[in-house]
Amino acid sequence: MNIFTMLTNDPVVMFSFGGLAIMLGICAYYVYYFIKHINEDTKS
């Protein structure tokens, strides 16, 4: 459990996980955005 407490208390790990979460959120938004616009183009 020493590794788990080190990972939860280390600010470098927290910033890394935060950056990954933001990046994955942006990627998910763009996937939604492109799929939405592709579906709108195929309807018309």
C-alpha beads as a LAMMPS data file, in Angstrom:
LAMMPS data file: protein, C-alpha beads

44 atoms
43 bonds

1 atom types
1 bond types

-500.0 500.0 xlo xhi
-500.0 500.0 ylo yhi
-500.0 500.0 zlo zhi

Masses

1 110.0

Atoms # bond

1 1 1 0.000 0.000 0.000
2 1 1 3.007 2.291 0.215
3 1 1 2.987 2.757 -3.569
4 1 1 -0.726 3.648 -3.529
5 1 1 -0.264 6.327 -0.856
6 1 1 2.766 7.687 -2.708
7 1 1 0.741 7.972 -5.927
8 1 1 -2.164 9.706 -4.195
9 1 1 0.071 12.208 -2.363
10 1 1 2.506 13.037 -5.180
11 1 1 1.594 16.303 -6.940
12 1 1 3.348 15.238 -10.167
13 1 1 1.059 12.202 -10.417
14 1 1 -1.999 14.349 -9.693
15 1 1 -1.098 16.825 -12.439
16 1 1 -0.438 13.954 -14.848
17 1 1 -3.818 12.352 -14.150
18 1 1 -5.477 15.767 -14.399
19 1 1 -3.837 16.449 -17.750
20 1 1 -4.854 13.030 -19.047
21 1 1 -8.439 13.602 -17.902
22 1 1 -8.581 16.969 -19.676
23 1 1 -7.054 15.511 -22.846
24 1 1 -9.501 12.584 -22.875
25 1 1 -12.390 14.995 -22.312
26 1 1 -11.320 17.123 -25.284
27 1 1 -10.912 14.001 -27.445
28 1 1 -14.367 12.755 -26.459
29 1 1 -15.866 16.146 -27.331
30 1 1 -14.278 16.139 -30.789
31 1 1 -15.437 12.569 -31.464
32 1 1 -18.990 13.604 -30.523
33 1 1 -18.704 16.790 -32.598
34 1 1 -17.498 15.039 -35.772
35 1 1 -19.984 12.158 -35.491
36 1 1 -22.840 14.657 -34.993
37 1 1 -21.862 16.671 -38.074
38 1 1 -21.283 13.586 -40.203
39 1 1 -24.767 12.340 -39.313
40 1 1 -26.272 15.747 -40.176
41 1 1 -24.527 15.753 -43.570
42 1 1 -25.788 12.288 -44.489
43 1 1 -29.400 13.203 -43.646
44 1 1 -29.616 16.032 -46.186

Bonds

1 1 1 2
2 1 2 3
3 1 3 4
4 1 4 5
5 1 5 6
6 1 6 7
7 1 7 8
8 1 8 9
9 1 9 10
10 1 10 11
11 1 11 12
12 1 12 13
13 1 13 14
14 1 14 15
15 1 15 16
16 1 16 17
17 1 17 18
18 1 18 19
19 1 19 20
20 1 20 21
21 1 21 22
22 1 22 23
23 1 23 24
24 1 24 25
25 1 25 26
26 1 26 27
27 1 27 28
28 1 28 29
29 1 29 30
30 1 30 31
31 1 31 32
32 1 32 33
33 1 33 34
34 1 34 35
35 1 35 36
36 1 36 37
37 1 37 38
38 1 38 39
39 1 39 40
40 1 40 41
41 1 41 42
42 1 42 43
43 1 43 44
